Amino acid sequence: MDPVGTTERPITSRTLPGRGRAAFIRKLNQSKYLLILFLPCLVYYLLFKYLPMFGLMISFKDYNLFKGVWASSWVGLKYYSMFFESPDFLKLFRNTFLLGITNVVFGFPMPVILALCINEVNQMLFKRFVQTVSYIPHFISNVVVAGMVVMFLSPTTGILAHLVKMFGLQPVNLLVQPEWFRPIYVLSDIWQHAGWGSIIYLAALTGIDPQLYEAAEMDGASRWKQLWNVTIPGIMPAMVIMLILNIGHVIDIGFEKAFLLMNPAINDSADIFSTFVYRMGLTLGNYSYGTAVDFFTGIVSLFFIWSANFISRKVSDTSLW
């Protein structure tokens, strides 16, 4: 207590604004190299992700390429209503959702399984060889991958056709079978990205305390039990985060591979939101309609990723936010 009977107030950054600024500048200076490394990523997202959002205004206007965005007449939700009322809506939603959910169900576990298998290999030279071979397809263009798929599955010159003929059977052109589009797409996607996706889980495996394995071994746990009780729980946070991100892409499927594997015989099962946007916007020149469909796809993807994150936060301690 001071002479007049009042309590001394503690000195904080609010009572001394200069001290708070000095602490902030000091932390900024300590992290300057990390911020420099982060700068290209920030510039990329600003230029190619956030600034293009201005173009969403086109979906609410009757956009004319020669008039420009501001001079085009405002039509509100006209193109959204057209899309929801069109017979294409349910077909596109069904095709996109089935392709996306199939890709998640069969594609998500493969990098985990590959990482666990690579982690069990003790021969370092063979381990690096497997990692290198599995990573390479990720750097191959989708155009090249689609071309390889078409060549391999050709009913006349493809590898599969030659194998079928060796057994005295007649080869079938799988690329014109609607029921085979999703399996072909998913299998090619697994081959292309499973190795690259395993990097995250291999990094997570290095963070598991070796003493946990020693304790489990002393308790008589076999390698299989160590896998289920030590390894998988150790990488579970990484698995949950990656699953949430994958669910966010159930509707937002890439355009290139689906478009290149499409043909008139399988359009009813292969046409998805991204190919429809390309056809409406760039082929037919209806930019407003294409933008509206693409914006709807983004809203649905946001809902999916928010729902997955909400469920993860409720049932576990891991979430994106």
C-alpha positions as MATLAB code, in Angstrom:
seq = 'MDPVGTTERPITSRTLPGRGRAAFIRKLNQSKYLLILFLPCLVYYLLFKYLPMFGLMISFKDYNLFKGVWASSWVGLKYYSMFFESPDFLKLFRNTFLLGITNVVFGFPMPVILALCINEVNQMLFKRFVQTVSYIPHFISNVVVAGMVVMFLSPTTGILAHLVKMFGLQPVNLLVQPEWFRPIYVLSDIWQHAGWGSIIYLAALTGIDPQLYEAAEMDGASRWKQLWNVTIPGIMPAMVIMLILNIGHVIDIGFEKAFLLMNPAINDSADIFSTFVYRMGLTLGNYSYGTAVDFFTGIVSLFFIWSANFISRKVSDTSLW';
ca = [
       0.000    0.000    0.000;
       1.220    3.498   -0.803;
       0.859    6.444    1.679;
      -2.636    7.324    0.418;
      -3.861    3.741    0.720;
      -4.059    2.774   -2.968;
      -2.690   -0.418   -4.507;
       0.174   -0.154   -6.991;
      -0.780   -1.103  -10.535;
       1.452   -3.773  -12.173;
       3.620   -2.593  -15.019;
       2.437   -4.204  -18.258;
       2.861   -3.612  -21.975;
      -0.370   -1.596  -21.844;
       1.030    0.828  -19.274;
       4.283    1.003  -21.233;
       3.387    0.918  -24.953;
       7.004    1.374  -25.934;
       7.987   -1.874  -24.237;
       5.336   -3.835  -26.182;
       6.529   -2.391  -29.481;
      10.129   -3.161  -28.595;
       9.235   -6.790  -27.806;
       7.363   -7.092  -31.097;
      10.296   -5.647  -33.072;
      12.686   -7.973  -31.239;
      10.602  -11.045  -32.093;
      10.291   -9.828  -35.666;
      14.050   -9.476  -35.914;
      14.581  -12.953  -34.453;
      12.230  -14.481  -37.014;
      13.360  -12.473  -40.034;
      14.846  -15.455  -41.866;
      11.670  -17.503  -41.401;
       9.640  -14.552  -42.669;
      11.891  -14.269  -45.728;
      11.314  -17.963  -46.446;
       7.563  -17.437  -46.030;
       7.489  -14.386  -48.317;
       7.383  -16.269  -51.685;
       4.480  -18.374  -50.413;
       2.629  -15.234  -49.323;
       3.209  -13.538  -52.685;
       2.028  -16.661  -54.524;
      -1.251  -16.833  -52.622;
      -1.857  -13.097  -52.947;
      -1.288  -13.081  -56.711;
      -2.867  -16.381  -57.714;
      -5.430  -17.129  -55.001;
      -6.751  -13.932  -53.412;
      -6.552  -11.324  -56.179;
      -8.403  -13.564  -58.691;
     -11.332  -13.663  -56.239;
     -12.317  -10.330  -57.725;
     -13.464  -12.311  -60.763;
     -16.259  -13.908  -58.725;
     -18.246  -10.743  -59.408;
     -18.687  -12.022  -62.958;
     -21.072  -14.720  -61.711;
     -23.532  -12.013  -60.614;
     -23.354  -10.117  -63.919;
     -24.202  -10.737  -67.546;
     -20.534  -10.478  -68.375;
     -19.520   -9.168  -71.766;
     -15.873   -9.473  -72.684;
     -15.883   -6.189  -74.610;
     -17.776   -4.166  -71.994;
     -15.665   -5.334  -69.077;
     -16.691   -6.255  -65.527;
     -18.003   -2.882  -64.362;
     -20.000   -2.038  -67.511;
     -21.700   -5.453  -67.704;
     -25.279   -5.514  -66.425;
     -26.067   -6.884  -62.970;
     -28.258  -10.031  -62.981;
     -27.937  -11.230  -59.384;
     -28.467  -14.982  -58.885;
     -29.693  -15.632  -62.415;
     -26.928  -18.052  -63.378;
     -27.034  -19.865  -60.045;
     -30.765  -20.477  -60.537;
     -30.136  -21.653  -64.093;
     -27.563  -24.157  -62.872;
     -29.655  -25.534  -59.995;
     -32.677  -25.933  -62.278;
     -30.769  -27.492  -65.168;
     -30.768  -31.284  -65.716;
     -26.951  -31.198  -65.586;
     -26.830  -30.281  -61.894;
     -27.672  -33.668  -60.357;
     -25.571  -35.540  -62.921;
     -22.519  -33.359  -62.310;
     -22.911  -33.487  -58.544;
     -23.258  -37.283  -58.601;
     -20.274  -37.816  -60.894;
     -18.036  -35.408  -59.018;
     -18.982  -36.664  -55.564;
     -18.597  -40.346  -56.482;
     -15.222  -39.736  -58.119;
     -14.016  -37.611  -55.195;
     -15.191  -39.961  -52.450;
     -13.772  -42.986  -54.288;
     -10.443  -41.207  -54.564;
     -10.459  -40.477  -50.814;
     -11.543  -43.981  -49.750;
      -8.948  -45.793  -51.863;
      -6.332  -43.091  -52.362;
      -5.934  -41.752  -48.825;
      -4.708  -44.991  -47.157;
      -2.091  -45.762  -49.815;
       0.528  -43.148  -48.780;
       0.112  -44.290  -45.163;
       0.595  -47.945  -46.093;
       3.574  -47.097  -48.310;
       5.206  -45.035  -45.551;
       4.723  -47.834  -43.014;
       6.234  -50.375  -45.423;
       9.221  -48.154  -46.212;
       9.743  -47.534  -42.499;
      10.075  -51.280  -41.894;
      12.884  -51.648  -44.447;
      16.294  -51.860  -42.789;
      18.440  -51.940  -45.941;
      19.145  -48.233  -46.499;
      20.128  -48.534  -50.174;
      16.947  -50.426  -51.090;
      14.904  -48.035  -48.968;
      16.197  -44.990  -50.851;
      15.633  -46.737  -54.188;
      11.976  -47.437  -53.338;
      11.469  -43.869  -52.154;
      12.979  -42.413  -55.319;
      10.947  -44.653  -57.623;
       7.714  -43.861  -55.774;
       8.364  -40.083  -55.784;
       9.116  -39.721  -59.501;
       5.522  -40.076  -60.839;
       4.458  -37.012  -58.860;
       6.626  -34.829  -61.111;
       5.112  -36.193  -64.317;
       2.571  -33.893  -65.951;
      -1.083  -34.930  -65.867;
      -1.059  -34.692  -69.658;
       1.725  -37.262  -69.848;
       0.047  -39.519  -67.268;
      -3.230  -39.437  -69.210;
      -1.316  -40.246  -72.408;
       0.390  -43.189  -70.689;
      -2.977  -44.499  -69.464;
      -4.416  -44.290  -72.980;
      -1.385  -46.099  -74.421;
      -1.364  -48.860  -71.784;
      -5.110  -49.508  -72.113;
      -5.265  -49.365  -75.905;
      -7.192  -52.439  -77.163;
      -4.771  -52.852  -80.073;
      -1.283  -51.846  -78.956;
      -1.580  -51.523  -75.176;
       0.305  -53.642  -72.648;
      -2.943  -54.856  -71.109;
      -4.232  -55.957  -74.518;
      -1.079  -58.035  -75.120;
      -1.419  -59.702  -71.706;
      -5.063  -60.546  -72.382;
      -4.196  -62.016  -75.798;
      -1.533  -64.218  -74.180;
      -4.336  -65.983  -72.302;
      -6.382  -66.380  -75.468;
      -8.958  -63.731  -74.570;
     -10.298  -60.832  -76.586;
      -9.146  -57.404  -75.304;
     -11.758  -54.811  -74.404;
     -11.397  -51.053  -74.713;
     -11.841  -50.048  -71.068;
     -11.615  -46.353  -71.917;
     -15.069  -46.416  -73.502;
     -16.695  -48.331  -70.646;
     -18.488  -45.843  -68.315;
     -18.137  -48.116  -65.276;
     -14.341  -48.209  -65.684;
     -13.714  -44.454  -65.704;
     -13.560  -44.045  -61.921;
     -11.309  -47.084  -61.269;
      -8.902  -45.976  -64.008;
      -8.815  -42.408  -62.684;
      -8.294  -43.450  -59.058;
      -5.633  -46.076  -59.817;
      -3.648  -43.638  -61.964;
      -3.950  -41.006  -59.228;
      -2.682  -43.446  -56.585;
       0.289  -44.385  -58.764;
       1.069  -40.729  -59.408;
       0.771  -39.281  -55.883;
       1.069  -42.063  -53.283;
       4.866  -41.847  -53.099;
       4.883  -38.084  -52.717;
       2.145  -38.205  -50.078;
       4.125  -40.729  -48.037;
       6.780  -38.058  -47.312;
       4.547  -36.436  -44.679;
       4.000  -39.729  -42.872;
       7.679  -40.680  -43.062;
       8.472  -37.332  -41.424;
       5.849  -38.024  -38.746;
       7.372  -41.460  -38.113;
      10.739  -39.885  -37.305;
       9.056  -37.912  -34.508;
       7.990  -41.032  -32.584;
      10.072  -41.582  -29.443;
      12.247  -44.720  -29.882;
      11.826  -45.438  -26.174;
       8.178  -46.309  -26.863;
       9.291  -49.146  -29.143;
      11.833  -50.310  -26.552;
       9.177  -50.335  -23.841;
       6.737  -52.211  -26.078;
       9.425  -54.764  -26.982;
      10.254  -55.306  -23.309;
       6.565  -55.968  -22.689;
       6.658  -58.698  -25.332;
       4.885  -56.830  -28.120;
       5.516  -58.168  -31.610;
       6.278  -55.917  -34.583;
       2.619  -56.088  -35.592;
       1.453  -54.996  -32.123;
       4.071  -52.244  -32.067;
       2.687  -51.045  -35.386;
      -0.891  -50.839  -34.077;
      -0.110  -49.539  -30.590;
       2.887  -47.258  -31.150;
       3.412  -46.388  -34.817;
      -0.133  -45.645  -35.964;
      -1.075  -43.619  -32.843;
       2.155  -41.684  -33.321;
       1.228  -40.567  -36.845;
      -2.503  -40.242  -36.171;
      -2.440  -36.391  -35.908;
      -0.813  -36.161  -39.359;
      -3.323  -38.655  -40.742;
      -6.278  -36.668  -39.405;
      -5.003  -33.385  -40.865;
      -4.376  -34.954  -44.271;
      -7.785  -36.654  -44.233;
      -9.496  -33.306  -43.562;
      -7.618  -31.701  -46.455;
      -8.484  -34.619  -48.748;
     -12.161  -34.368  -47.854;
     -12.002  -30.696  -48.824;
     -11.110  -31.823  -52.360;
     -13.974  -34.298  -52.762;
     -15.827  -31.848  -55.011;
     -12.888  -29.717  -56.109;
     -11.305  -32.279  -58.443;
      -8.577  -31.297  -60.863;
      -9.598  -30.607  -64.430;
      -6.734  -31.907  -66.550;
      -6.771  -35.669  -66.038;
     -10.568  -36.000  -66.065;
     -10.791  -33.947  -69.251;
      -8.037  -35.915  -71.011;
      -9.554  -39.300  -70.107;
     -13.043  -38.273  -71.236;
     -14.602  -39.271  -74.527;
     -18.179  -39.120  -75.888;
     -18.874  -42.728  -74.883;
     -18.392  -42.053  -71.151;
     -19.510  -38.417  -70.834;
     -22.497  -39.357  -68.668;
     -20.227  -40.769  -65.948;
     -17.037  -38.760  -66.526;
     -18.375  -35.205  -66.793;
     -17.654  -33.376  -63.512;
     -17.872  -29.784  -62.274;
     -14.413  -28.745  -63.465;
     -14.890  -30.090  -66.997;
     -18.340  -28.495  -67.156;
     -16.868  -25.123  -66.101;
     -14.234  -25.410  -68.829;
     -16.849  -26.247  -71.445;
     -19.225  -23.451  -70.415;
     -16.619  -20.776  -69.853;
     -13.806  -21.253  -72.338;
     -15.441  -23.342  -75.059;
     -18.908  -21.747  -75.245;
     -17.854  -18.331  -73.911;
     -20.499  -18.168  -71.148;
     -18.103  -16.817  -68.531;
     -20.785  -15.822  -66.028;
     -22.349  -19.279  -66.021;
     -18.975  -21.013  -65.681;
     -17.920  -18.702  -62.857;
     -21.173  -19.365  -60.988;
     -20.663  -23.129  -61.191;
     -17.039  -22.817  -60.097;
     -17.998  -20.579  -57.161;
     -20.623  -23.110  -56.098;
     -17.937  -25.803  -56.178;
     -15.760  -23.720  -53.868;
     -18.615  -23.186  -51.397;
     -19.362  -26.931  -51.260;
     -15.646  -27.706  -50.769;
     -15.498  -25.197  -47.910;
     -18.534  -26.851  -46.313;
     -16.935  -30.297  -46.612;
     -13.644  -29.242  -45.066;
     -15.425  -27.330  -42.272;
     -17.624  -30.355  -41.506;
     -14.647  -32.733  -41.458;
     -12.724  -30.383  -39.192;
     -15.740  -29.966  -36.874;
     -16.189  -33.737  -36.537;
     -12.451  -34.240  -35.974;
     -12.428  -31.602  -33.244;
     -15.377  -33.303  -31.521;
     -14.030  -36.876  -31.585;
     -10.316  -36.147  -31.222;
      -7.837  -33.465  -30.182;
      -6.629  -32.809  -33.738;
      -8.086  -30.216  -36.105;
      -7.020  -27.489  -38.513;
      -8.386  -24.693  -36.328;
];
